[in-house]
Amino acid sequence: MDIGIVGVGAITVICYVVAEICKATAIDNKWLPVICGVAGGALGVAAMYIMPDYPAQDYITAVAVGIVSGLAATGVDQIGKQLGGK
């Protein structure tokens, strides 16, 4: 398995956990996609340095991959709600 793809999935999972933690606070839920995007961007840059096979080799691509991964966490949450009937 390619470690780069696992890294992208890990960013998505971490951002999902961050969103769940934010839901437990007084932060308005409308900010969750922004929080996930920012967290994903930061994790994308960190992953570029930590993981040798990360699918980005420059800052802009690393931030973009991280933001998309972070926003995917919001999408996963919404898919679960829509399929669950909530």
N, C-alpha and C positions, 0 to 999 in steps of 0.2 A: 504494500500500500504506500502511496506517495505521501510523505510527511507534510508536504505543502497543503494538500487537501485536508488533512487532519487538522492542521493549524488553523485553517479557515473555519472549519467546523467548531474548533475549540473557542475561537473568538465569538462565534454565534452563541454557544452555550454560556460563556461567561457573561455576555451582554444580556442574555435572557435572565440569568441569575441577578444581575444588577437591576434589571427592570422589576423583577419580583420583589427585591429589597426596597426599591423606591415606592412600589405600590403599598408597602406596609407603613410608609411615612405619610406626612401631610402634603407631599408634593402632588400637584394636580396631574392626573393621568395624561393630559394632553401634551405634557413635556416628555413622556417616555420615549417616543421615537427620537427626539433630539438627544436625550441622554444616551440612548443606545448607539446612535450615530457617532457621538463624540467619544464615547468609551471604545467603540469599535475602531475609530481612527487612531486613537492612542495605542490600543493594543496591536493594531496593524504595524505601526512603526516599531513598537517593542519586539514584535515577532520577527521583523526583518533582521534585527540584530541577534535574536536568540536562536532562531531556527535556520539552519544552513540551506534547507530546500524550500524556504518560503517563496511563494509565487511572485514576489516583487523584489526588485533590486534597487529601487530608488524611492525617495520619500513620497512623491506624488502617487505612485502606484500603490505603495504600501498603505497610505492613508485611504485611498479609494477602495482597496480590497477590504480594509478594516471597516470603513463606513458601510459598505454594502453588507458585510457580514453582520454588523450591529443592527442594521435595519431589517435583516432577515430574521432576527430574533423577534422583532415586533410582528412580522408577518406570520411566523410560526405560532405566536400567541393568538393572533386573529383567526388563523385557520382552525386552531383548536376550539375557539369560541364558536365559530360558524358551524363547524361540524357537530359540536356538542349541543347546539340549539340555544345557546345563551344570548 
